Amino acid sequence: MTTELHADCAIVGGGPAGLTLALALVRQGIGVVVLEKHADFLRDFRGDTIHPSTQDLLAELGLLDEFLARPHDDMPRVTFSWYGTELTLADFSRLPTRRKVMTFMPQWDFLDLVADAAAQHPQFTLLRSTRVDALIRDGDRVVGVTGTGPDGDVAVRARLVVDASGRDSGLRAAAGLAPTGVASAMDVLWFRVAKTAGDRYPFIQAGSGLIITIDRNDFFQIAHVIPAGAWHGTDADVATMKDRIARISPRMAEAVSSITAADVHLLRVRLERLRRWFADGMLCIGDSAHAMSPAGGVGINLAIQDAVATARILGPVLRDGTPAASDLRRVQRRRSRPTRVTQFVQRRLQGPLIAERASDAPLPFGLRMLRDHPRLTHLTGRFVGLGARPERL
Ligand SMILES: Cc1cc2nc3c(=O)[nH]c(=O)nc-3n(C[C@H](O)[C@H](O)[C@H](O)COP(=O)(O)OP(=O)(O)OC[C@H]3O[C@@H](n4cnc5c(N)ncnc54)[C@H](O)[C@@H]3O)c2cc1C
């Protein structure tokens, strides 16, 4: 038997974009059903960055105190170690935001916070462990989605379907929307390294590729950026990885010595976007509309800003009726420029991030500029901390 639900808006995907949109809509009294394929938000692959502009939004939502009550780390500057030379990449200290820091919080804690806040509203329904697999159509118009949940089949009919299911979205193709983009030049190897008392590593270490170290109290979560397609999980790949890590960070060599291929997850990076973000009755936002690379650590912010703009533009429309194509186009118009700018910068960063350079080679041009003109680090701070077009509720 199929469980049938009706909502003003059905949102596919409970990531940063989907849950932020849900919260912003239910606050306007709009009925929302979120369908999330996982049972919880306990996944490790998004990065843990909560940007200063996102924290302003949390303040607008009345959630900032609750956010800060959860375990977190604040970073006033993004620092970078180039074969041991310390540099500042981005400085947040002059941002026009309440909190002038990038905060690190495990994504599952952040998403729990947003989902809990949405659940205070009777208009909110979150269907966990529910994978959406198809669209419901009435003629050419999308009028809902179907999927499978823990108790069987589910159908949600809605006046608007929002696809926030991320970079591997299958719904886009079902709606006739195809992404275009450049193949990403990099992939990310994701693994844990044991931590013993007193161990510390710089946040970003670079030289031959890049090592990002996230301190998760009991262990270090490592994201190691490598050239795309270079990892096949063979013993030779593991040896190459350890060798590269030892060159960038001799101190880390010992800590990774026991890592095997089975400990390493390959995260494929994509950098692409839809030419058209909407079909009749359906809108794509976040990585579904524009898959972001981890370069610069800005994809989460962009996804959240998409959600905020969507709620602001479509909330009033949804209260009174059904969004027309022109309403959905307004969201794309608002958000496509910051997307293009951000992806342009990410594309330019890809080469330097994975370049193999000897330890005695001169600093790359961009890093030299940041070292010699520290004022530039406030500009990079704006780009990372605020995004190309910050949104307000
Ligand atoms: C390796 C890596 C590291 C990154 N690190 C950072 C970083 O440090 N900082 C940063 O800002 N950005 C980072 N990014 C980019 C960032 O992860 C994305 O831009 C951001 O997560 C996009 O949010 P989203 O809500 O649009 O999509 P997602 O975060 O991908 O969320 C989509 C959600 O939809 C659910 N879903 C998918 N399909 C279905 C379905 N059929 N039915 C139901 N649910 C479904 C998924 O389970 C998921 O919960 C990184 C990206 C990669 C690849």
The ligand as an ORCA input file, in Angstrom:
! r2SCAN-3c Opt
* xyz 0 1
  C      34.806     15.908     -0.659
  C      34.027     17.183     -0.527
  C      34.308     18.029      0.535
  C      33.612     19.238      0.659
  N      33.945     20.090      1.684
  C      33.281     21.256      1.804
  C      33.585     22.164      2.877
  O      34.474     21.935      3.694
  N      32.866     23.296      2.964
  C      31.877     23.603      2.078
  O      31.240     24.651      2.209
  N      31.564     22.755      1.069
  C      32.241     21.600      0.908
  N      31.925     20.762     -0.123
  C      30.786     21.096     -1.002
  C      29.483     20.769     -0.228
  O      29.552     19.439      0.226
  C      28.232     20.919     -1.086
  O      28.304     22.080     -1.875
  C      26.973     20.983     -0.172
  O      26.905     19.838      0.645
  C      25.699     21.092     -0.999
  O      24.570     20.982     -0.148
  P      23.190     20.404     -0.702
  O      22.210     20.462      0.433
  O      22.845     21.064     -1.971
  O      23.488     18.879     -1.100
  P      24.008     17.669     -0.206
  O      24.810     18.160      0.926
  O      24.649     16.714     -1.148
  O      22.672     17.021      0.375
  C      21.810     16.269     -0.447
  C      20.939     15.391      0.434
  O      19.989     14.705     -0.392
  C      19.891     13.345      0.016
  N      19.459     12.565     -1.169
  C      20.156     12.333     -2.306
  N      19.418     11.623     -3.189
  C      18.217     11.413     -2.586
  C      17.023     10.749     -2.995
  N      16.907     10.156     -4.214
  N      15.979     10.714     -2.156
  C      16.064     11.312     -0.926
  N      17.172     11.953     -0.477
  C      18.234     12.009     -1.302
  C      21.305     13.005      0.474
  O      21.306     11.907      1.362
  C      21.729     14.308      1.166
  O      21.362     14.316      2.521
  C      32.617     19.562     -0.284
  C      32.316     18.699     -1.332
  C      33.033     17.515     -1.484
  C      32.725     16.616     -2.639
*
